[in-house]
Amino acid sequence: MSKLKIIVVGSGIGGSAAALFLSRLPVQVTILESRPTRSASLAGAVLNFSPNGMAVLSGLGLADTIIQRDNGIEVPAISMYDSSGSFLGKVPHGSKERYGYPSLMTTRWDIHEVLLEDAEKRGIKVRYGAKVRALQESEDGVVVQWSENGEDKESKVDLVVGADGIWSVVRQSVYDHIKSPCPQPTYNGLVGIGGMLKVASISNLDKFINHEKPVVMIHGRNGFFGITLYDSKAENVGWWSTHEAPEKAEGDWQTPKEQTLSEVKRRHSNWAFPVSQIVTAAETDDFEPMVWPSYEVDNLKYWHTNRMILIGDAAHATPPHAGQGASQALEDAAYLAHLLRQLLSSTKLDVLTAMELRSVLSAFQEARQKRVNEIIAEANKRGDGKRELSAIGMFVKKWSMKIFFTFIMKESWLDGWFGYEVPGIHEWL
């Protein structure tokens, strides 16, 4: 059988992982990335990387690689406080003993680098500055047209994997092909503002957050504040504020540093140590604060055509409040490759038909959608808990959390998330 030609649109975590899995099949895979160059900074900030995401990396032989990097600290539990400094309890967050892999706080950049370094070793071509302009699907393939550093390019392939995020170009092409209106991202009223600091820049911060207590989440009447270590030596801390804010035009979210931090300071200046101290330190630190408005896409009815498939945020934009965005993109990549591997190993035809591919893509959506919808629903529920509250509302929330975390919460409740393994994940090495 001739090699299947696949283009992956987007070189983020999901797209890079998809290409790595597919490169282990009789497939010719190319990644198109609209950004001009490979990222060389921590602009993606810190993220929670849970055991189910680690299990996917293990299928690529990369779990130990991410664990051994300088950035990354194990997080068996998260400590919860209110804005006055009252301790509300500890939330189990995925122990290595229970799930085989730990939960890590690391940076998006580190996960991305591990994947791209391996893609480079395997000879996978990543075409930077490649902006997809059109996708035309026919019975025997998809013609992909893109501009690359000022030049027009075109290629006909058997399958397109859209891993191009919430503002997906491939999603629009899927819905254009089906002749159905394409759902557009909508702002959900929450914005995150965050940055990074040296632990040593704030007196006694190392006594508040350390290897024994690596992540702290703080709830108040007018928002939420998170603090996390993200390196193995516990020398660096990431922080973020999540609160309600009116929507702005796309280019207006990133404002001058003083203006960005003024809203954070207004909301958190009277919060207990170390919140106000972190905000004050951020004002003089060289690191520019990052702004993440939270956009969502309604539950998509269609993830695919016969020869185009959406994965990751292109298919199901996952709000950050559950810490599952990267892990779900990785699960998508591994699951899609697993189904394609089954098809390629069973077919006797020289060329895969559109109907054979469609059966795989339909099975992928059916297998994945229920799981991601449940995670997104929980993420939205947690996000709603970061909206503004009355004094009575905060009183009820505080004591509900305290009782729940102390007497009710069990680590086994997380088994459905953290204990999940993509079928066939251990068969790739």
C-alpha positions as CSV (number, residue, x, y, z in Angstrom):
1,M,0.0,0.0,0.0
2,S,1.3,3.5,-0.9
3,K,2.0,5.8,2.0
4,L,-0.9,7.9,3.3
5,K,-0.2,11.6,2.9
6,I,-1.3,13.7,5.9
7,I,-1.0,17.4,6.7
8,V,-1.4,18.4,10.3
9,V,-2.4,22.1,10.6
10,G,-0.9,23.5,13.8
11,S,2.3,22.5,15.6
12,G,1.0,23.0,19.1
13,I,1.0,20.2,21.7
14,G,-1.9,18.3,20.0
15,G,-0.6,18.8,16.4
16,S,3.0,17.8,17.3
17,A,1.9,14.7,19.2
18,A,-0.4,13.7,16.3
19,A,2.5,14.0,13.9
20,L,4.8,11.9,16.1
21,F,2.2,9.1,16.5
22,L,1.4,9.1,12.7
23,S,5.1,9.1,11.9
24,R,5.2,5.5,13.3
25,L,2.7,4.4,10.6
26,P,3.2,4.0,6.8
27,V,2.3,7.7,6.5
28,Q,4.0,10.8,5.1
29,V,3.2,13.6,7.5
30,T,3.9,17.3,7.3
31,I,3.1,20.0,9.8
32,L,2.0,23.5,8.7
33,E,2.5,26.2,11.4
34,S,1.4,29.8,10.9
35,R,3.8,31.2,13.4
36,P,7.0,32.4,11.7
37,T,9.5,30.5,13.9
38,R,9.7,28.0,16.7
39,S,8.9,29.7,20.1
40,A,12.0,30.4,22.2
41,S,10.2,31.8,25.3
42,L,7.9,30.9,28.1
43,A,5.0,32.9,26.6
44,G,2.7,29.9,27.0
45,A,3.1,30.3,30.8
46,V,2.6,27.5,33.3
47,L,0.1,24.7,33.1
48,N,-1.0,21.6,34.9
49,F,0.0,18.4,33.2
50,S,-1.9,15.5,34.7
51,P,-1.2,11.7,34.8
52,N,-3.5,11.0,31.8
53,G,-1.4,13.4,29.7
54,M,1.8,11.8,31.0
55,A,0.4,8.4,30.0
56,V,0.2,9.6,26.4
57,L,3.7,10.9,26.4
58,S,4.8,7.5,27.7
59,G,3.4,6.0,24.5
60,L,5.9,8.2,22.6
61,G,8.7,7.3,25.0
62,L,8.8,10.9,26.3
63,A,7.3,10.8,29.8
64,D,10.7,10.5,31.5
65,T,12.1,13.3,29.2
66,I,9.5,15.8,30.5
67,I,10.0,14.7,34.1
68,Q,13.8,15.1,33.9
69,R,13.7,18.7,32.6
70,D,14.6,21.6,34.8
71,N,11.1,23.0,34.7
72,G,8.5,20.7,36.3
73,I,7.5,20.0,39.8
74,E,5.2,17.1,41.1
75,V,1.9,18.2,42.5
76,P,0.1,15.4,44.5
77,A,-2.2,18.0,46.0
78,I,-3.4,21.6,45.8
79,S,-3.8,23.8,48.9
80,M,-6.9,25.9,49.0
81,Y,-7.3,29.2,50.9
82,D,-9.7,32.2,51.0
83,S,-8.6,35.8,50.5
84,S,-8.3,36.4,54.2
85,G,-5.7,33.6,54.5
86,S,-8.0,31.0,56.0
87,F,-7.0,27.4,55.0
88,L,-9.9,25.6,53.3
89,G,-8.3,22.2,52.6
90,K,-6.2,20.1,50.3
91,V,-7.4,18.7,47.0
92,P,-5.8,15.5,45.8
93,H,-4.3,16.1,42.4
94,G,-3.0,12.8,41.0
95,S,-0.2,10.9,42.8
96,K,2.4,8.8,41.0
97,E,1.6,6.0,43.5
98,R,-2.0,5.8,42.4
99,Y,-1.8,6.5,38.6
100,G,1.7,5.5,37.6
101,Y,2.6,9.0,36.6
102,P,2.6,12.2,38.6
103,S,0.8,15.5,38.0
104,L,3.3,18.2,37.1
105,M,3.2,21.9,37.1
106,T,5.5,22.9,34.2
107,T,5.4,25.2,31.3
108,R,3.6,24.8,28.0
109,W,6.9,25.7,26.3
110,D,8.7,22.7,27.9
111,I,6.1,20.2,26.8
112,H,6.1,21.7,23.3
113,E,9.9,21.6,23.2
114,V,10.0,17.9,24.1
115,L,7.6,17.1,21.3
116,L,9.3,19.3,18.7
117,E,12.7,18.0,19.5
118,D,11.5,14.5,19.0
119,A,9.8,15.5,15.8
120,E,13.1,16.9,14.5
121,K,14.9,13.7,15.4
122,R,12.3,11.7,13.5
123,G,12.7,13.9,10.4
124,I,9.1,15.3,10.6
125,K,8.9,18.5,8.5
126,V,7.5,21.6,10.3
127,R,6.9,24.4,7.8
128,Y,6.9,27.7,9.8
129,G,5.2,30.8,8.4
130,A,2.7,28.5,6.6
131,K,-0.8,30.1,6.8
132,V,-3.5,27.9,5.4
133,R,-5.8,29.9,2.9
134,A,-8.1,27.2,1.6
135,L,-8.9,23.5,1.8
136,Q,-10.9,21.8,-1.0
137,E,-12.0,18.3,-0.4
138,S,-13.0,15.8,-3.1
139,E,-13.6,12.1,-3.3
140,D,-10.0,11.2,-3.6
141,G,-8.2,13.8,-1.4
142,V,-7.9,17.4,0.0
143,V,-6.1,20.2,-1.8
144,V,-4.4,22.4,0.8
145,Q,-3.4,25.9,-0.2
146,W,-1.2,28.0,2.0
147,S,1.1,31.0,1.9
148,E,4.6,30.4,3.3
149,N,6.9,33.3,3.8
150,G,5.3,35.2,0.9
151,E,5.1,32.2,-1.5
152,D,1.9,30.4,-2.5
153,K,2.0,26.7,-1.9
154,E,-0.3,23.8,-2.6
155,S,-0.4,20.1,-1.9
156,K,-3.0,17.3,-2.4
157,V,-3.2,14.9,0.6
158,D,-5.3,12.0,1.8
159,L,-6.2,13.5,5.2
160,V,-6.0,16.9,7.0
161,V,-5.8,17.0,10.8
162,G,-6.9,20.4,12.1
163,A,-4.9,21.1,15.3
164,D,-5.0,24.8,14.9
165,G,-6.7,25.9,18.1
166,I,-9.9,27.7,19.0
167,W,-9.7,30.1,16.0
168,S,-9.3,27.1,13.7
169,V,-9.2,27.6,9.9
170,V,-9.8,23.9,9.4
171,R,-13.0,24.0,11.5
172,Q,-14.4,26.7,9.1
173,S,-13.4,24.5,6.1
174,V,-15.1,21.4,7.7
175,Y,-18.4,23.4,8.1
176,D,-18.1,25.0,4.7
177,H,-17.7,21.5,3.1
178,I,-20.8,20.2,5.0
179,K,-22.6,23.4,4.1
180,S,-23.5,24.2,7.7
181,P,-23.0,27.4,9.6
182,C,-19.7,27.2,11.6
183,P,-19.9,27.9,15.3
184,Q,-17.7,30.8,16.3
185,P,-15.7,31.3,19.6
186,T,-17.6,33.4,22.2
187,Y,-16.2,35.2,25.2
188,N,-17.4,33.7,28.5
189,G,-16.7,36.8,30.7
190,L,-13.6,35.7,32.4
191,V,-10.0,36.8,31.8
192,G,-6.7,35.5,33.3
193,I,-3.7,37.8,33.9
194,G,-0.5,36.2,35.0
195,G,3.3,36.2,35.1
196,M,6.4,34.7,36.6
197,L,8.7,35.7,39.4
198,K,11.7,34.5,41.4
199,V,10.7,33.0,44.7
200,A,13.6,34.9,46.3
201,S,12.2,38.2,45.2
202,I,9.5,38.1,48.0
203,S,10.6,37.7,51.6
204,N,9.3,34.5,53.2
205,L,7.6,33.3,50.1
206,D,9.6,30.1,50.3
207,K,7.9,29.4,53.6
208,F,4.5,29.7,52.1
209,I,5.0,27.8,48.8
210,N,7.6,25.0,48.6
211,H,8.1,21.3,47.6
212,E,5.6,20.3,50.3
213,K,3.0,22.8,49.2
214,P,3.8,23.5,45.5
215,V,0.4,24.9,44.4
216,V,-1.9,27.3,46.2
217,M,-5.3,28.4,44.9
218,I,-7.1,31.3,46.6
219,H,-10.8,32.2,46.3
220,G,-12.3,35.6,47.1
221,R,-15.4,37.6,46.6
222,N,-14.0,39.5,43.5
223,G,-12.1,36.7,41.8
224,F,-9.4,34.1,42.1
225,F,-5.6,34.0,42.5
226,G,-3.4,31.0,41.8
227,I,0.3,30.6,42.8
228,T,2.5,27.7,41.7
229,L,6.1,26.6,41.6
230,Y,7.0,25.3,38.2
231,D,10.7,24.2,38.4
232,S,12.3,21.2,40.2
233,K,14.5,23.5,42.4
234,A,11.5,25.5,43.6
235,E,13.2,28.7,42.6
236,N,10.5,30.1,40.3
237,V,6.8,30.8,40.8
238,G,4.0,31.4,38.4
239,W,1.0,33.5,39.4
240,W,-2.4,34.3,37.8
241,S,-5.5,36.2,38.6
242,T,-8.9,35.1,37.1
243,H,-11.8,37.5,37.3
244,E,-14.7,38.9,35.4
245,A,-14.1,41.6,32.7
246,P,-16.0,43.1,29.8
247,E,-15.0,41.8,26.3
248,K,-12.5,43.8,24.3
249,A,-11.5,43.8,20.6
250,E,-8.8,41.2,19.9
251,G,-5.9,43.7,19.8
252,D,-7.0,45.5,22.9
253,W,-6.5,42.8,25.5
254,Q,-2.7,43.3,25.8
255,T,-2.3,46.7,27.4
256,P,0.8,48.5,28.8
257,K,2.1,46.7,31.9
258,E,1.0,49.4,34.4
259,Q,-2.5,49.3,33.0
260,T,-2.7,45.5,33.0
261,L,-1.6,45.2,36.6
262,S,-3.7,48.1,37.9
263,E,-6.9,45.9,37.6
264,V,-5.1,43.0,39.4
265,K,-3.9,45.3,42.1
266,R,-7.4,46.8,42.6
267,R,-8.9,43.4,43.1
268,H,-6.2,41.8,45.2
269,S,-4.4,44.6,47.2
270,N,-6.1,43.7,50.5
271,W,-5.7,39.9,50.1
272,A,-3.6,38.0,52.6
273,F,0.1,37.2,52.1
274,P,1.5,36.6,49.6
275,V,-1.0,37.8,47.1
276,S,-0.6,41.6,47.4
277,Q,3.2,41.1,47.7
278,I,3.3,39.1,44.4
279,V,1.4,41.9,42.6
280,T,3.7,44.5,44.0
281,A,6.8,42.5,42.9
282,A,5.3,42.0,39.5
283,E,5.1,45.8,39.0
284,T,8.9,46.1,39.1
285,D,9.8,42.7,37.6
286,D,11.1,42.6,34.0
287,F,8.5,39.9,33.0
288,E,5.6,41.3,31.0
289,P,2.3,40.1,32.4
290,M,0.3,37.8,30.1
291,V,-3.4,38.2,29.4
292,W,-5.7,35.2,28.5
293,P,-9.4,36.1,27.7
294,S,-11.4,32.9,28.0
295,Y,-13.2,32.0,24.8
296,E,-15.4,28.9,24.2
297,V,-17.0,27.2,21.2
298,D,-20.4,25.5,21.6
299,N,-20.5,21.8,21.6
300,L,-19.7,21.0,17.9
301,K,-22.0,18.7,16.1
302,Y,-19.4,17.9,13.4
303,W,-15.7,17.3,14.0
304,H,-15.0,15.9,10.6
305,T,-15.8,15.3,6.9
306,N,-14.6,12.3,5.0
307,R,-11.0,13.6,4.9
308,M,-10.7,16.4,7.4
309,I,-10.7,15.9,11.2
310,L,-10.5,18.4,14.1
311,I,-8.6,17.7,17.3
312,G,-7.7,19.6,20.5
313,D,-9.2,23.1,20.9
314,A,-10.2,23.1,17.2
315,A,-12.7,20.4,18.1
316,H,-13.5,21.2,21.8
317,A,-12.0,24.3,23.3
318,T,-11.2,23.3,26.9
319,P,-11.4,26.1,29.5
320,P,-8.3,26.3,31.7
321,H,-10.1,25.8,35.0
322,A,-9.8,22.0,34.9
323,G,-6.2,21.8,33.9
324,Q,-7.0,19.3,31.1
325,G,-6.5,21.3,27.9
326,A,-3.0,19.9,27.0
327,S,-3.9,16.4,28.2
328,Q,-7.1,16.2,26.2
329,A,-5.2,17.4,23.0
330,L,-2.7,14.6,23.6
331,E,-5.4,12.0,24.1
332,D,-7.0,13.1,20.8
333,A,-3.7,12.7,19.0
334,A,-3.1,9.2,20.4
335,Y,-6.6,8.0,19.9
336,L,-6.8,9.2,16.2
337,A,-3.5,7.5,15.4
338,H,-4.7,4.3,17.2
339,L,-7.7,4.1,15.0
340,L,-5.7,4.9,11.8
341,R,-3.2,2.2,12.8
342,Q,-6.1,-0.4,13.1
343,L,-7.4,0.6,9.7
344,L,-4.1,0.5,8.0
345,S,-3.3,-2.9,9.5
346,S,-6.6,-4.4,8.4
347,T,-7.1,-3.0,4.9
348,K,-6.2,-5.0,1.8
349,L,-6.6,-2.0,-0.6
350,D,-3.7,-0.1,-2.2
351,V,-5.5,3.2,-1.5
352,L,-7.9,4.1,1.4
353,T,-11.3,5.2,0.2
354,A,-13.1,8.2,1.6
355,M,-15.7,6.0,3.2
356,E,-13.0,4.0,5.0
357,L,-11.5,7.2,6.4
358,R,-14.9,8.5,7.3
359,S,-15.6,5.4,9.4
360,V,-12.4,6.0,11.4
361,L,-13.1,9.7,11.9
362,S,-16.7,9.0,13.0
363,A,-15.5,6.4,15.5
364,F,-12.9,9.0,16.8
365,Q,-15.6,11.6,17.4
366,E,-18.0,9.1,19.0
367,A,-15.2,7.8,21.3
368,R,-13.8,11.2,22.4
369,Q,-16.8,13.6,22.5
370,K,-18.5,12.3,25.6
371,R,-15.3,12.4,27.6
372,V,-14.3,15.9,26.6
373,N,-17.8,17.3,27.1
374,E,-17.8,16.0,30.7
375,I,-14.5,17.6,31.3
376,I,-15.5,20.9,29.7
377,A,-18.7,21.0,31.8
378,E,-16.7,20.6,35.0
379,A,-14.2,23.2,33.9
380,N,-17.0,25.7,33.3
381,K,-18.4,24.9,36.7
382,R,-15.0,25.7,38.3
383,G,-14.7,28.8,36.2
384,D,-18.1,30.0,37.4
385,G,-16.7,29.7,41.0
386,K,-14.3,32.5,40.1
387,R,-16.9,35.0,39.4
388,E,-17.9,37.8,41.8
389,L,-19.9,37.0,44.9
390,S,-21.9,38.7,47.6
391,A,-20.6,38.5,51.2
392,I,-23.3,35.8,51.9
393,G,-22.3,34.0,48.7
394,M,-18.7,34.0,49.8
395,F,-19.5,32.8,53.3
396,V,-21.5,29.8,51.9
397,K,-18.8,29.0,49.4
398,K,-16.0,29.1,52.0
399,W,-17.7,26.7,54.4
400,S,-18.9,24.5,51.6
401,M,-15.4,24.1,50.3
402,K,-14.0,23.6,53.8
403,I,-16.5,20.8,54.6
404,F,-16.1,19.2,51.2
405,F,-12.3,19.1,51.2
406,T,-12.1,17.9,54.8
407,F,-14.8,15.3,55.0
408,I,-16.0,14.3,51.6
409,M,-13.4,14.6,48.8
410,K,-11.6,11.3,47.9
411,E,-8.7,10.8,45.4
412,S,-10.6,7.9,43.8
413,W,-13.1,10.4,42.4
414,L,-10.3,11.5,40.0
415,D,-9.8,8.1,38.5
416,G,-12.0,8.8,35.6
417,W,-9.8,11.7,34.6
418,F,-6.3,10.8,35.7
419,G,-6.5,7.0,35.4
420,Y,-7.7,7.0,31.8
421,E,-5.5,5.5,29.1
422,V,-6.0,5.8,25.4
423,P,-6.5,2.3,23.8
424,G,-3.3,0.8,22.5
425,I,-1.1,3.5,24.1
426,H,1.6,1.0,25.2
427,E,1.8,-0.6,21.7
428,W,3.7,2.3,20.0
429,L,7.3,1.6,21.3
